[in-house]
Amino acid sequence: MRELHAPGPWTAPSGSISSRVAFAAAHVVPQVGAENVPGAPAVVDWDATLAYRHEIWRFGLGVADAMDTAQRGMGLDWAATQELVRRSSAEAASVGARIACGAGTDQLDPASVEPGEAGLASVIDAYREQVHVVQDAGAQVIVMASRALAKVARSPEDYARVYDAVLAEADKPVVLHWLGTMFDPALAGYWGSDDVASATATFLDLIKAHQDRVDGVKVSLLDAQHEIGLRRSLAALEGSPVRLYTGDDFNYPELIAGDEQGHSDALLGIFAAIYPAASTALQALDAGDAGRGHAILASTEKLGRHIFAAPTYYYKTGVAFLSWLNGFQTGFQLVGGLHSGRSLAHLVELARLADGCGMLLDPALAAQRLDALLVTNGVSA
């Protein structure tokens, strides 16, 4: 095995990060030895899960919790999700840290709803329940895309009706989440069309109708030019500003660095994996050193593209693998058995890329765990 590099020159900030609003969408750590197998209720290692969030907060980033990175709809059931929201929000409050949590409809089985009035009403009720869970915990609401809504909606008007009702429940401005099919194939045709331009028009109409209730939008389509165009459309709106939180785990360096017309803020799964580098880059942007800030983010881009390579919805495996290599969880596992979602070759390449950009924070531990993984899988050093 080759000798691993020292970690990068990462620094925790002495104060708040100010030039960008940045959230890392954190994963959950399963309890080792529990029945975290496909189809079983999630059994979470709360100490390790919350400790990871404190590490992200220590580096000045906010935490976006109970999102798709935390395996919503892919292993994390609604009972565990509610506990996650409450526990994480309480921990954030204890240190004065920023937290936002996903409110969706995953307590509702999409197979149980059909298009029509009853289906739409069920979706609205499910959203309302989750919005109140998040608000009652003291977290900012992120209105997640809904598989059930994608099934029952038959027009842009159906989406408008549901979101009108959901946003009426918000006690503070929310983040709207547009998640592409590369992350969740069940969300095809969201906003009432498979055509991105038509869907974007519907999305913008919704924002204009509720602008005072929308803090920002998280867009996860992995299309930088679309995001830049949407960002400029938001900037042109009259009234309260609406942020664009990039969810583009491929092109985040250029989108966060921005251009002469503006920049994206961040709500990213990849930031949960590279939070020390992300924080250091944002500190450079705060200091007016845009070149260094962009360079640090760009140094992690190959790692991000690898972790989020197709099939993209298995990116959580890579986030957990890097967490394990860095000593933040005792076993390389995910709830629902999802750690089996990537091949050994993929994981070895991930480790190589992480080493190359200084993201193996304890090289000796990472080498020990990589060696154990290879031997377990029948590969001798």
CORFEN-V36748 format. One record per residue. N is the residue number from 1. RES is the residue in three letters. SS is DSSP state (A for helix, B for strand, O for the rest). PHI is phi in radians with two decimals (999 if undefined). D_LAST is the distance of its C-alpha to the last C-alpha in whole Angstrom. Layout:
((N/RES/SS/PHI/D_LAST) (N/RES/SS/PHI/D_LAST))
This chain:
((1/MET/O/999/6) (2/ARG/O/-1.26/10) (3/GLU/O/-1.30/13) (4/LEU/O/-1.49/14) (5/HIS/O/-1.38/18) (6/ALA/O/-1.23/21) (7/PRO/O/-1.13/23) (8/GLY/O/-1.18/26) (9/PRO/O/-1.41/29) (10/TRP/O/-1.48/30) (11/THR/O/-2.30/34) (12/ALA/O/-1.48/36) (13/PRO/O/-1.29/39) (14/SER/O/-1.48/42) (15/GLY/O/-2.51/44) (16/SER/O/-1.34/44) (17/ILE/O/-1.40/43) (18/SER/O/-2.07/46) (19/SER/O/-1.35/45) (20/ARG/O/-2.44/43) (21/VAL/O/-1.62/43) (22/ALA/B/-2.37/40) (23/PHE/B/-2.03/38) (24/ALA/B/-1.77/35) (25/ALA/B/-1.48/34) (26/ALA/O/-1.53/32) (27/HIS/O/-1.63/30) (28/VAL/O/-1.90/31) (29/VAL/O/-1.75/28) (30/PRO/B/-1.36/29) (31/GLN/O/-1.34/29) (32/VAL/O/-1.09/26) (33/GLY/O/1.61/28) (34/ALA/O/-1.44/30) (35/GLU/O/-1.48/31) (36/ASN/O/-1.49/30) (37/VAL/O/-1.87/30) (38/PRO/O/-0.93/32) (39/GLY/O/1.55/35) (40/ALA/O/-1.56/35) (41/PRO/O/-1.03/37) (42/ALA/O/-1.21/35) (43/VAL/O/-2.06/34) (44/VAL/B/-1.73/33) (45/ASP/O/-1.46/32) (46/TRP/A/-1.18/35) (47/ASP/A/-1.07/34) (48/ALA/A/-1.20/30) (49/THR/A/-1.08/32) (50/LEU/A/-1.31/35) (51/ALA/A/-1.08/33) (52/TYR/A/-1.12/31) (53/ARG/A/-1.15/34) (54/HIS/A/-1.11/35) (55/GLU/A/-1.13/32) (56/ILE/A/-1.11/34) (57/TRP/A/-1.11/37) (58/ARG/A/-1.04/36) (59/PHE/O/-1.61/35) (60/GLY/O/1.47/39) (61/LEU/O/-1.66/38) (62/GLY/B/-1.39/40) (63/VAL/B/-1.93/38) (64/ALA/B/-1.73/39) (65/ASP/B/-1.94/38) (66/ALA/O/0.98/38) (67/MET/O/-1.79/37) (68/ASP/A/-1.12/35) (69/THR/A/-1.08/32) (70/ALA/A/-1.47/33) (71/GLN/O/1.25/33) (72/ARG/B/-1.06/37) (73/GLY/O/1.32/38) (74/MET/O/-2.41/34) (75/GLY/O/2.18/34) (76/LEU/B/-1.64/36) (77/ASP/O/-1.44/39) (78/TRP/A/-1.14/42) (79/ALA/A/-1.08/43) (80/ALA/A/-1.19/39) (81/THR/A/-1.08/40) (82/GLN/A/-1.05/44) (83/GLU/A/-1.16/42) (84/LEU/A/-1.05/39) (85/VAL/A/-1.04/42) (86/ARG/A/-1.19/44) (87/ARG/A/-1.15/42) (88/SER/A/-1.13/40) (89/SER/A/-1.13/44) (90/ALA/A/-1.14/45) (91/GLU/A/-1.15/42) (92/ALA/A/-1.06/43) (93/ALA/A/-1.10/46) (94/SER/A/-1.18/45) (95/VAL/A/-2.09/44) (96/GLY/O/1.15/46) (97/ALA/O/-1.71/43) (98/ARG/O/-1.57/43) (99/ILE/B/-2.53/43) (100/ALA/B/-2.33/43) (101/CYS/B/-2.28/43) (102/GLY/B/-1.31/43) (103/ALA/B/-2.07/46) (104/GLY/O/-2.29/45) (105/THR/O/-2.38/47) (106/ASP/O/-1.34/44) (107/GLN/O/-1.35/46) (108/LEU/O/-1.83/48) (109/ASP/O/-1.30/46) (110/PRO/A/-0.97/47) (111/ALA/A/-1.19/48) (112/SER/A/-1.60/51) (113/VAL/O/-2.08/52) (114/GLU/O/-2.28/54) (115/PRO/O/-0.97/56) (116/GLY/O/2.22/59) (117/GLU/A/-1.05/61) (118/ALA/A/-1.12/59) (119/GLY/A/-1.12/56) (120/LEU/A/-1.11/56) (121/ALA/A/-1.11/58) (122/SER/A/-1.11/55) (123/VAL/A/-1.12/53) (124/ILE/A/-1.04/55) (125/ASP/A/-1.09/55) (126/ALA/A/-1.13/51) (127/TYR/A/-1.03/51) (128/ARG/A/-1.02/54) (129/GLU/A/-1.03/52) (130/GLN/A/-1.26/49) (131/VAL/A/-1.02/50) (132/HIS/A/-1.23/52) (133/VAL/A/-1.08/49) (134/VAL/A/-1.16/48) (135/GLN/A/-1.11/51) (136/ASP/A/-1.12/52) (137/ALA/A/-1.37/49) (138/GLY/O/1.62/50) (139/ALA/O/-1.73/47) (140/GLN/B/-1.27/48) (141/VAL/B/-1.55/48) (142/ILE/B/-1.93/45) (143/VAL/B/-1.43/47) (144/MET/O/-1.37/44) (145/ALA/O/-1.16/45) (146/SER/O/-2.02/46) (147/ARG/A/-1.09/44) (148/ALA/A/-1.13/48) (149/LEU/A/-1.16/50) (150/ALA/A/-1.04/48) (151/LYS/A/-1.36/49) (152/VAL/A/-1.57/53) (153/ALA/O/-1.27/54) (154/ARG/O/-2.17/56) (155/SER/O/-2.86/57) (156/PRO/A/-0.99/56) (157/GLU/A/-1.10/59) (158/ASP/A/-1.12/57) (159/TYR/A/-1.10/55) (160/ALA/A/-1.06/57) (161/ARG/A/-1.09/59) (162/VAL/A/-1.15/56) (163/TYR/A/-1.20/55) (164/ASP/A/-0.99/58) (165/ALA/A/-1.20/58) (166/VAL/A/-1.18/55) (167/LEU/A/-1.19/56) (168/ALA/O/-1.14/59) (169/GLU/O/-1.48/57) (170/ALA/O/-1.29/55) (171/ASP/O/-1.62/57) (172/LYS/O/-2.50/55) (173/PRO/O/-0.98/53) (174/VAL/B/-1.88/50) (175/VAL/B/-1.87/47) (176/LEU/B/-1.62/47) (177/HIS/B/-1.96/44) (178/TRP/B/-1.96/44) (179/LEU/B/-1.88/41) (180/GLY/O/-1.37/40) (181/THR/O/-1.22/39) (182/MET/O/-1.15/35) (183/PHE/O/-1.56/35) (184/ASP/O/-2.68/37) (185/PRO/A/-1.03/39) (186/ALA/A/-1.24/41) (187/LEU/A/-1.73/43) (188/ALA/O/-1.03/44) (189/GLY/O/1.33/48) (190/TYR/A/-1.10/48) (191/TRP/A/1.23/51) (192/GLY/A/1.65/53) (193/SER/O/-2.80/51) (194/ASP/O/-1.43/48) (195/ASP/O/-1.45/50) (196/VAL/A/-1.11/48) (197/ALA/A/-1.12/51) (198/SER/A/-1.16/53) (199/ALA/A/-1.08/51) (200/THR/A/-1.12/51) (201/ALA/A/-1.07/55) (202/THR/A/-1.12/55) (203/PHE/A/-1.06/52) (204/LEU/A/-1.14/54) (205/ASP/A/-1.05/58) (206/LEU/A/-1.09/56) (207/ILE/A/-1.09/55) (208/LYS/A/-1.06/59) (209/ALA/A/-1.25/60) (210/HIS/O/-2.34/58) (211/GLN/A/-1.03/57) (212/ASP/A/-1.28/59) (213/ARG/A/-1.82/56) (214/VAL/B/-2.04/53) (215/ASP/B/-1.25/51) (216/GLY/B/-3.03/49) (217/VAL/B/-2.23/47) (218/LYS/B/-1.84/43) (219/VAL/B/-2.01/42) (220/SER/B/-2.13/39) (221/LEU/O/-1.95/39) (222/LEU/O/0.99/37) (223/ASP/O/-2.33/40) (224/ALA/A/-1.09/40) (225/GLN/A/-1.17/44) (226/HIS/A/-1.09/45) (227/GLU/A/-1.09/44) (228/ILE/A/-1.08/46) (229/GLY/A/-1.08/49) (230/LEU/A/-1.16/49) (231/ARG/A/-1.04/49) (232/ARG/A/-1.23/52) (233/SER/A/-1.14/54) (234/LEU/A/-1.17/53) (235/ALA/A/-1.13/54) (236/ALA/O/-1.46/57) (237/LEU/O/-1.21/58) (238/GLU/O/-1.43/61) (239/GLY/O/1.77/61) (240/SER/O/-1.11/58) (241/PRO/O/-1.17/55) (242/VAL/O/-2.14/52) (243/ARG/B/-1.32/49) (244/LEU/B/-1.94/46) (245/TYR/B/-1.59/43) (246/THR/B/-1.11/40) (247/GLY/O/-2.00/38) (248/ASP/O/-1.57/36) (249/ASP/O/-1.39/32) (250/PHE/O/-1.68/32) (251/ASN/O/-1.99/35) (252/TYR/A/-1.06/35) (253/PRO/A/-1.04/35) (254/GLU/A/-1.25/38) (255/LEU/A/-1.27/40) (256/ILE/A/-1.29/40) (257/ALA/A/-1.09/41) (258/GLY/O/1.39/44) (259/ASP/B/-2.45/46) (260/GLU/O/-1.14/50) (261/GLN/O/-1.79/51) (262/GLY/B/2.44/49) (263/HIS/O/-2.51/45) (264/SER/O/-1.69/43) (265/ASP/B/-1.42/43) (266/ALA/B/-2.46/39) (267/LEU/B/-2.51/38) (268/LEU/B/-2.29/35) (269/GLY/O/-1.16/32) (270/ILE/A/-1.12/29) (271/PHE/A/-1.16/31) (272/ALA/A/-1.19/30) (273/ALA/A/-1.58/26) (274/ILE/A/-2.08/27) (275/TYR/A/-0.96/30) (276/PRO/A/-1.13/30) (277/ALA/A/-1.21/30) (278/ALA/A/-1.04/33) (279/SER/A/-1.10/35) (280/THR/A/-1.09/34) (281/ALA/A/-1.13/35) (282/LEU/A/-1.18/38) (283/GLN/A/-1.10/39) (284/ALA/A/-1.13/40) (285/LEU/A/-1.10/42) (286/ASP/A/-1.00/44) (287/ALA/O/-1.42/44) (288/GLY/O/1.49/45) (289/ASP/O/-1.72/42) (290/ALA/A/-1.13/42) (291/GLY/A/-1.10/40) (292/ARG/A/-1.19/37) (293/GLY/A/-1.03/37) (294/HIS/A/-1.14/37) (295/ALA/A/-1.09/34) (296/ILE/A/-1.13/32) (297/LEU/A/-1.07/32) (298/ALA/A/-1.12/31) (299/SER/A/-1.18/28) (300/THR/O/-1.76/27) (301/GLU/A/-1.11/28) (302/LYS/A/-1.09/25) (303/LEU/A/-1.10/23) (304/GLY/A/-1.07/27) (305/ARG/A/-1.14/27) (306/HIS/A/-1.26/23) (307/ILE/A/-1.03/24) (308/PHE/O/-1.74/27) (309/ALA/O/-1.12/27) (310/ALA/O/-1.10/28) (311/PRO/O/-1.26/29) (312/THR/A/-1.04/30) (313/TYR/A/-1.17/31) (314/TYR/A/-1.63/27) (315/TYR/A/-1.04/26) (316/LYS/A/-1.05/27) (317/THR/A/-1.04/23) (318/GLY/A/-1.19/22) (319/VAL/A/-1.08/24) (320/ALA/A/-1.19/23) (321/PHE/A/-1.09/19) (322/LEU/A/-1.19/20) (323/SER/A/-1.04/23) (324/TRP/A/-1.17/20) (325/LEU/A/-1.03/17) (326/ASN/O/-1.55/20) (327/GLY/O/1.51/21) (328/PHE/O/-1.58/25) (329/GLN/O/-2.58/24) (330/THR/O/-1.36/22) (331/GLY/O/-2.25/21) (332/PHE/O/-1.46/20) (333/GLN/O/-2.49/23) (334/LEU/O/-2.33/26) (335/VAL/A/-1.15/30) (336/GLY/A/1.27/30) (337/GLY/A/1.21/27) (338/LEU/A/-1.28/26) (339/HIS/A/-1.13/23) (340/SER/A/-1.48/22) (341/GLY/A/-1.32/24) (342/ARG/O/-2.22/21) (343/SER/O/-1.38/18) (344/LEU/A/-1.06/14) (345/ALA/A/-1.06/14) (346/HIS/A/-1.07/17) (347/LEU/A/-1.20/16) (348/VAL/A/-1.12/13) (349/GLU/A/-1.15/15) (350/LEU/A/-1.05/17) (351/ALA/A/-1.09/15) (352/ARG/A/-1.08/15) (353/LEU/A/-1.19/19) (354/ALA/A/-1.09/19) (355/ASP/A/-1.09/18) (356/GLY/A/-1.15/20) (357/CYS/O/-1.92/23) (358/GLY/O/1.33/22) (359/MET/O/-1.77/22) (360/LEU/O/-1.66/19) (361/LEU/O/-1.35/22) (362/ASP/O/-2.35/20) (363/PRO/A/-1.00/17) (364/ALA/A/-1.13/16) (365/LEU/A/-1.15/16) (366/ALA/A/-1.06/15) (367/ALA/A/-1.12/11) (368/GLN/A/-1.08/11) (369/ARG/A/-1.27/12) (370/LEU/A/-1.10/10) (371/ASP/A/-1.09/7) (372/ALA/A/-1.12/10) (373/LEU/A/-1.10/11) (374/LEU/A/-1.13/8) (375/VAL/A/-1.11/8) (376/THR/A/-1.03/11) (377/ASN/O/-1.68/11) (378/GLY/O/1.43/10) (379/VAL/O/-1.93/7) (380/SER/O/-1.59/4) (381/ALA/O/-1.18/0))
